[in-house]
Amino acid sequence: MSYAELDMLIDGKWTKGNGTPMDVLNPATEEVLGSLPTATDADLDAAVEASQRGFEAWSDMTALARQKMMEKAARYIEDNIETIARNLTMEMGKPVAESKGELGFVLDVIRWYGEEGKRAYGRVVPSRFPGTRLIATKEPVGPTCAFVAWNFPGVNVVRKIAGALGAGCSIVIKPSEETPATAIAIARAFQEAGVPDGTINVVFGDPAAVSSRVLASDIPRKMSFTGSTAVGKLLAKQAAETLKRCTMELGGHAPVLVFDDADVEAAAKAAAGSKYRNAGQVCISPTRFYVQEKVYGDFVDAFEAAAKAIKVGNGLEDGVQMGPLVADRRLPVMQGFVDDAVARGATLVTGGKRIGNQGYFYEPTLLKDVPEEAEIMNEEPFGPVAPVASFKTEDEIIAKANKVKVGLASYAFTSDGERAGRLSKRLNTGLVGLNSMNVSTPETPFGGVDESGYGSEGGVEGLEAFLRTKLVSETGI
């Protein structure tokens, strides 16, 4: 089937730009899907300048008018969800069912931010001076910019766009060059809904060159980034030159703690399902599995059965449950994690190698008895490799769970309510799932601590990130 037409959006116009085009590949077939235009410095400057004009027009609208336009955009995506989902699968690899699920989340995010934008309340502060009224108001921070990763081409993009627009801001966004069609479809939905020219600008190009040029401008007043910790640190430094406020959603390395009082079968099923979703290419994916000694064998057996039952293949085919990795560069990374763990004494239970020689498929992999010094226990794998180790005591495993510098998500399974309460406090992550792998919804804050970044997307916190506070002191009333 045909793939989407690829363009950039600058100042309300779809354009091929003036940069050197890039090929977009299908990770399941290695075929070229399309030619992606890229931006020159002049194109980027035009996009940034347009975002100032777009901000003036969009922020001048009432919150109700903005919400109605965002609802129109959501309906456009709904009406075209089949086509958008297939394009998402072709460029990213995930099964169509997952693509549709992601787009369902996209719809919820747009609608939530549109509605919440009508509730960007200020407050009246009791005055200590007679005849004076003190009013704290919320207003959009200004034009914004964003740079996002490839693993969720819809969700990563819409959290930036909808958050900005819900607050009354404009945006220049650079989606991933590996998964551009989904971002283009989202931007097209807002254009069809009638947002003012320059409100949304979508550009592509060399990531370092694009971010450096955009961040050097005084026009964007906020930057939002989803990606690796290393790149996040670099962008934060660049944003600091113009004192842009930042939201950083960076890497994770989520531990899963399974205690011997848990429903082990249910825990293994939930953990495996979450681990192999999107081929493990999820920032909140469970990546380190620690199981209490008494139930260790039962957990490994149940996890192995779940891993072996997964059907891997082209996401466009019926019944496929896991697609390929996004690019060939990820294959040796997975193999390196497996080989290192085995060399250090781990046992390969299932998987452990590439599937075939066409497409970037890697087997759902399970390693047991993985020593703590193995690379995979200390570095985020971002792929379908699950390492399991046993533990004895709660204190012991809390120390291991918290040992890494990143702190995005963590999970624990226990039937002990008091222990669950302790774990919710002691696990050093921004997101904690207790007997649940679901830690992300449009209406709840999403973000990490320490080197997983700062700030939140989603929830009132996500809207607040695009707002600033102004005090108005009025006398003579």
HELIX and SHEET records of a PDB file:
HELIX    1   1 ASP A   41  SER A   59  1                                  19    
HELIX    2   2 ALA A   63  ASP A   79  1                                  17    
HELIX    3   3 ILE A   81  MET A   92  1                                  12    
HELIX    4   4 VAL A   96  GLU A  116  1                                  21    
HELIX    5   5 GLY A  117  ARG A  119  5                                   3    
HELIX    6   6 VAL A  155  ALA A  167  1                                  13    
HELIX    7   7 PRO A  180  ALA A  193  1                                  14    
HELIX    8   8 PRO A  207  ALA A  216  1                                  10    
HELIX    9   9 THR A  229  ALA A  240  1                                  12    
HELIX   10  10 VAL A  264  LYS A  275  1                                  12    
HELIX   11  11 ARG A  277  GLY A  280  5                                   4    
HELIX   12  12 GLU A  293  VAL A  295  5                                   3    
HELIX   13  13 TYR A  296  LYS A  308  1                                  13    
HELIX   14  14 ARG A  330  ALA A  343  1                                  14    
HELIX   15  15 GLU A  375  MET A  377  5                                   3    
HELIX   16  16 GLU A  394  ALA A  401  1                                   8    
HELIX   17  17 GLY A  417  ARG A  426  1                                  10    
HELIX   18  18 GLY A  459  GLU A  464  1                                   6    
SHEET    1   A 2 MET A   8  ILE A  10  0                                        
SHEET    2   A 2 LYS A  13  THR A  15 -1                                        
SHEET    1   B 2 MET A  22  LEU A  25  0                                        
SHEET    2   B 2 VAL A  32  LEU A  36 -1                                        
SHEET    1   C 3 ARG A 123  VAL A 125  0                                        
SHEET    2   C 3 THR A 132  PRO A 140 -1                                        
SHEET    3   C 3 LEU A 467  THR A 475 -1                                        
SHEET    1   D 6 ILE A 200  VAL A 202  0                                        
SHEET    2   D 6 ILE A 171  LYS A 174  1                                        
SHEET    3   D 6 THR A 144  PHE A 147  1                                        
SHEET    4   D 6 LYS A 222  THR A 226  1                                        
SHEET    5   D 6 ARG A 245  GLU A 249  1                                        
SHEET    6   D 6 GLY A 453  TYR A 454 -1                                        
SHEET    1   E 7 THR A 347  THR A 350  0                                        
SHEET    2   E 7 THR A 365  LYS A 368 -1                                        
SHEET    3   E 7 VAL A 385  PHE A 391  1                                        
SHEET    4   E 7 PRO A 286  GLN A 292  1                                        
SHEET    5   E 7 ALA A 254  VAL A 258  1                                        
SHEET    6   E 7 ALA A 409  PHE A 413  1                                        
SHEET    7   E 7 LEU A 431  LEU A 434  1                                        
SHEET    1   F 2 VAL A 406  GLY A 407  0                                        
SHEET    2   F 2 VAL A 449  ASP A 450 -1                                        
END                                                                             
